[in-house]
Amino acid sequence: MKFLTLNLEAYGPFTNSALRFSANGFGLHVVYGPNEAGKSSALRALTNLLYGIPERTQDDFIHQTKHLRIGARIAGNDGATLDIIRRKGRKNTLLDATGQPMDEGALASHLSGVSRETFETLFGISHRTLSEGGRDILRSGGGLGESLFAAGSGIANLRDILDALRAEQDALFTPRGRNQRLNAALTQHAAKVQEARDLATAPRVFEELREEFDRRSAERNAIQRDIDDLTRRVSRLDRLCSARPIILRRDALLAEQAHVANAPLLADDFARRREAAQTALAEQSALRARLAGDVSRLTTDIAALDVPEALLDMAARVEKVATTESAHRKAQLDRPRIEGECAEFRTRATRLLAGLRPDLDLADAGCLRLNRPQRETIRSAGEQLTRATDRQSAAEQAQRDTTRALDTARTALDALPAAPDVTELAATITRAQSFGDLRTRYAEALKEHQTAQKDVQTLLDRLPLWQGDIDKLTALPVPPEESVRTAEADAQRLDDAARTLDTDIDRLRHERLRRAADLEQASSGGTVPDHAELAAARSERDRTWRLVREAWCEKSDAYRAEFETPTALADTFDRRLHEGDATADDMFRHAERVTLRETAQSDLRRIDAELTQLTDQKKRLEREREDFTARWAALWNPCGITPLDPAGMRGWLGMRAEALRHAETLRSRRQTMDGIGDTVRACIDDITACMTALAQPLDADTRLQNAIARAEALVRDAETTRQTRCDMEREIRRLAAEAQTAKAVAEDAATLHEKARLDWKQAIAPLGLASIPAPREAFAALDDITDLFVALDEAASRRTRIDDIDREFAAFSTEVNALTAALAPELTTLRPEDAASQLGVRLNQTRANAEKRALLSAQLADARSALGETETAIARAEAHLRAMCAEANVTTADALPKAETASARRRETEKALREAENQILTFTGTDDPTAFADEVTDTDPDAANAELARLTTERDRAEEQRTALDREIGSLKTRLDALDGRSRAATCAEEAEQVLAGMQTDVDRLVRLRLASAVLTTEIERYRREHQNPVLTRAAKLFSTLTLGSFDGLRADIGEGDEPVLMGTRNGDQRIEVAAMSDGTRDQLYLSLRLAALSHYLDANPPLPFVVDDILVHFDDDRSRATLGVLAELARRTQVIFFTHHTRLCELARDAVPHDLLLELNLPGC
């Protein structure tokens, strides 16, 4: 697929603009536009056309978002074309040429299944992605798989992606970490599980406390029942006492209701309506009186106005003469001035005619009037004669100048020496310059060699435990890295085990001190019986009881073996019974101390056993460390080094490896420097040989820069001499041809001049002049003739204006006289202008009076209408008041306020009665209201208040007892909770499960990250295996081309980590690491890989346009030419669109790209 046209109809800064690409083949299209010309918008337009304009776009700064449009004509791989338009929207955004929606599949078939992301990364490259790709190759150490995969996928920041995956994994979990989220969560979970296991089981005292708790709870429930019964009795008495005043008030309201029962119940707004009706009646009566006065006044004013109807009938005629009066007055004032101007123009005409033809007067001047063709003929003939004269003079002068220049050039050519042949010398200079600035390169190579030498020595000086040169260090028989890693792991294991043992021993010692302190605290408050003493007391009590029961029930005398009399037996049993109960009570009272002492004794026994075990383990670990130290020292004996710990020696090996790498770099720098020196000597020898052959030998110690300068000066001199001779010979040939041409031109000019003179004589004949004037004199006579007839025409115009003034004033005077005779005879004695002005004043006054009469008549009609409406409103208000009297059952309106007062009193009484009934209902509860009211009436209030006070006091005492029991129960509950570890154990187990649940999200994320890393790494390695040979072969050739032969190519090698890496090659077998390349060279390496991967893709897939965004801004001219040539070769297989801000790149493209492949375009508006 390729673009034929890109129509930027409304997008970014563009409006109805287009880019038209080549229709023949693919080609390299260089699109130029200066800064701020819209290059970025055009780049985005290409991608957004194919895949849609994003929801948020930065290209709507001129056109509204809904109006954005991009169009194109594309050609498929089968040659078929497709016209499409892309609009901004969420659906149906792809349109055909007619603006109708079309299926996205029609466009997708041309894209061959390539997604937007693939198109932007694989088929597009910018200076930013080029630089990122070069830096990524450096950061990966030239990793072959990563470099090939990044180039093949177009992902310039692949190393950033891999590092980000690893960093996020390390932030979640590391095998030896502690502060990572999953490591910390695992530690917290283990601590919670151990805490749940360590919680002690409740002692036997717990059951006794539980029985006491249940007994006190039962007592509390019984007291609560008594409080509830007392509360009910207090509540009823309180309701009876509280309802008594309300019931008495209700009885008073019933008596009041009987007095106002016959008063009429008027509406709530009755008083407002009555006041409104009376107010309206008063207002309308006052309005009626005022309107009657207005009618009388307006009638008088209308009768007093004077309006002559005759003047109004002739208003148009009067108005006409009044408006034209000022014009006629002005015309009479202008008439003397116009007569003077007429005489002046006739005098001027007479003077002009005397200068032209003194034999004619003004009456005969018409013979001099020329028509337009005659005037144009005279001017044309005069101009032709002037040009012919000038042309003849110029041709004769040119003929003389050309002949003189030809003679001078022939003389100079004869005096110029011949130029030597410097072709071989120029070729030698070109070969020398093709190597670049060898002096600078040698200086840089020398500086790099010295730097590398200094770096190697610095590393040797910094390397501890050993002294010697780099060669001895290289030959040193150091242990294998695997052995060091194994030893480091063993040392770390021993250190971890030792730290763990020390931590455990310290923890147990601190715990033993705490348990010993607990035991001392439990024993400090006096002797406390333990369970063994309680068991012994109860055993003696039970044994004595068995003797009592045998003596009582079986009549046995076995007790006499121990006791002399039954009384002694009974006394002993009674004493032992009280001793057992006292021991149990004492243990109950000191339950916390008992539990603390027993727990401390048990823990001390356990801690002592664990300390003994850990001490034995520590001794075994110390013996194992001694064996490890001996083996580790023996491993380094061949090197003669007393080693540090394995971690330190691994760092020592790293420093040694770094020194060896710098030594390799030093050797590479030396080879580079020697190669540049050989090239310099070869170039000097070649230039010296050529200069000697041209009789310009060089000194034996001449430097290359001076040799090239002298050789270039010689070449320039020879080329200047040769070019000068060529230029002079070409100039002589040109001058000879010009001399022949000048001679022919002079002859033609003479012939044309004679013809123009004859035409001029014929053209001026109508003027009747005595002699043939020069063209300038004839043109002046034509101007005088023009001025003559202008003056005559102006005089005639003034005469016509005077006649018009006289005629119009006569008609105006006749009309004014007729009007004054009919309308105002007293004005006939005035001048017509003054009479017309007076008639106009009278007409305006009459019109004003007529308008005033009409206005007063309208006001009179409005006043009469309002008076009728007022009479109607008065009648309506009186009828309303009569209806309200009937409603209130009174005869006159004056009695209405009294009726309103009686109605309000009845309404308030009934409302208060209803409120009292509702209040009584709030006290009755479930009782019958009537029975409740009777009970209230029958109850003695003093006796009820006394009973209420007694019951309240009794309830308060019961609540105090309940509060005391609550405190005792709370204390028992606290002691029970302290002895019951099951709740805390359950809490710890629950918290441990919560920790596990909280870890699930991080575990899932860690699994996904590790899976993503594994998949990406596997895919990178698969891509390397499948595409290494074809892509690397092409990239090597491209890399050599792009670096102008500074590198021979690329090679896959094995790096320090036994991983495949990418290296550049020079001189066949010299290998250059990526780290030793310059930034620009790494950019060219990445570009080579990208172009090789794209070419490999095109071997098996249909082509798509390759879009390049100013990637050459940091390339010099030579490497820019080479890159453009490579893009031109790619353009034979797919369309390449190269956007740039730089005109220099356009010039280089014309030089580097074949004309059949290059098409230059400018952004619209440039």
Secondary structure, DSSP 4 states (H G I P E B T S, - for coil): -EEEEEEEEEETTEEEEEEE--SSS--EEEEE--TTSSHHHHHHHHHHHHH---SS-S--SSS-GGG-EEEEEEE-TTS-EEEEEEESSSSS-EE-TTS-B--HHHHHHHHTT--HHHHHHHSEEEHHHHHHHHHHHHHTTTBHHHHHHHHHHT-TTHHHHHHHHHHHHHHH--TT-SSSHHHHHHHHHHHHHHHHHHSPPP-THHHHHHHHHHHHHHHHHHHHHHHHHHHHHHHHHHHHHHHHHHHHHHHHHHHHHHHTTTS----TTHHHHHHHHHHHHHHHHHHHHHHHHHHHHHHHHHHT----HHHHHTHHHHHHHHHHHHHHHHHHHHHHHHHHHHHHHHHHHHHHHHHH-TT--GGGGGGGPPPHHHHHHHHHHHHHHHHHHHHHHHHHHHHHHHHHHHHHHHHHHHTPPPPP--HHHHHHHHHHHHT--HHHHHHHHHHHHHHHHHHHHHHHHH-TT----HHHHHH--PPPHHHHHHHHHHHHHHHHHHHHHHHHHHHHHHHHHHHHHHHHHHHTTS----HHHHHHHHHHHHHHHHHHHHHHHS---GGGGT-SSHHHHHHHHHHHHHHHHHHHHHHHHTHHHHHHHHHHHHHHHHHHHHHHHHHHHHHHHHHHHHHHHHHHHHHHGGGT-----HHHHHHHHHHHHHHHHHHHHHHHHHHHHHHHHHHHHHHHHHHHHHHHHTT-PPPTT--HHHHHHHHHHHHHHHHHHHHHHHHHHHHHHHHHHHHHHHHHHHHHHHHHHHHHHHHHHHHTGGG--SS---HHHHHHHHHHHHHHHHHHHHHHHHHHHHHHHHHHHHHHHHHHHHHHHHH-GGGTTS-HHHHHHHHHHHHHHHHHHHHHHHHHHHHHHHHHHHHHHHHHHHHHHHHHHHHHHHHHT-SSGGGHHHHHHHHHHHHHHHHHHHHHHHHHHHHHTTS-HHHHHHHHHHS-HHHHHHHHHHHHHHHHHHHHHHHHHHHHHHHHHHHHHHH--HHHHHHHHHHHHHHHHHHHHHHHHHHHHHHHHHHHHHHHHHHHHHHHHHHHHHHHHHHHHHTTTSS-EEEEEE-TTS-EEEEEEETTTEEE-GGGS-HHHHHHHHHHHHHHHHHHHHHHS----EEEESTTTTS-HHHHHHHHHHHHHHTTTS-EEEEES-HHHHHHHHHHS-TTTEEEEE-TT-
